[in-house]
Amino acid sequence: MENTILENNYYETPRGIISVSVYSDVGDREYQEDSYLITFNNGILLVAVCDGMGGSKGGEIASQTVISQLRSNFEESPNGDTTFFTNILDELDAGVYYLSDQNRHRLNAGTTLASVLINNGVLNWFSVGDSRVYIVRNKEVVQATRDHNYKESLIELLKRGSISELQFESERPKYSALTSYLGIGGVKLYDVSSIPFVLEDEDIIIVTTDGLYNVIPIDIISSMSKISTEDIVQEFSKMLIQNEVLNRDNTTFVIIKYHMGGDSGEAN
C-alpha cells in the first residue's frame, strides 16, 4: 500500500523470543508526521512512536528529531530501566523546542512520545502526550499510560468536584488539546512505569499514536491474542483502511509479543 511501512522482526534473548511488527500509514493527511523506532542493543529492545505537530512539515521534523535522539542515546549507552528516559527528557524536549527554519525562526513544533524497553523479560515504559502503551494479558487489555490532554485534566477536576458534569460536557470540543508534549519548553507532565513489569508468555504490548485508537477500539485485540504480531498488524491495517472515517489521521503502531522459552525456534 502506498505510504505504508510494514516490518516484522524477531529478537532472541536468553529468556525467550520477542516478535515485533509495525505499521505506519499517512492516512488522508498531506504529511506523515508520525515516526517510529525499533532497535535492539545489548539484549535490550527499545520501541518508540512519535506523533508530530506543526505546520509546513514541522511535526514531521519534530518526531524524526526525537527518534534520532533516542537512537543515538541508546546506541551510546543502552539501558533497560526508566532512567534511560528520565535522564534524557530535557534533551529530547530542548531538541524539539529549539528547532528552527532557514531564517532561524522557531518552528513551534512538538511531538508526543510513547516508548517501551524490554530487558531480560521485564517491561518499562514512558510517555509524553497522547500516544499510548497498552498491555494485553489473558485477553485483558490495560492502558499503561495516561493521556496528557485537556480531557484528562477535566476528569480530575470533575472527580474533585471542582466542575460540574455540564461544564465537563461543554468543553468537549477542546478535549484533545495536549497539556504536555516534547517541545513545550520544560516538560512537567509525563508518565513513566513506577515498577518494572515482569512479562509472561504471550503477553502483547501495543505502542501507538492516536490514529489507531481513535478509529479502532483497542479492546478488539483481546480476540486476537493467540495470533502472531504480523497477523494482528494485518487485521488492524485492514480495519483502518476499510473504516469510513473522513480525513483519517496519520497512524503508526507497533505490536510486540513476548514468547518465553529458549533463544531458538520460530515464534508464532
Protein Blocks (a to p, Z undefined) as FASTA:
>chain_A
ZZiacdddddddfkbccdddddddekjafbdcbdcddddeehiacddddddedeehllmm
mmmmmmmmmmmmmmmmgcfbfklmmmmmmmmmmmmmmgccfkopafkiacdddddddeeh
iacdddedjbdcdddeehiacdfbdcddfklmmmmmmmnopacfklmmmmmmmmmpcfbd
ehiopafbdcddfbdcdddehiacddddfklmmmmcfklmmmmmmmcfklmmmmmmmmmm
mpccehiacdddddddddeddfedjdZZ
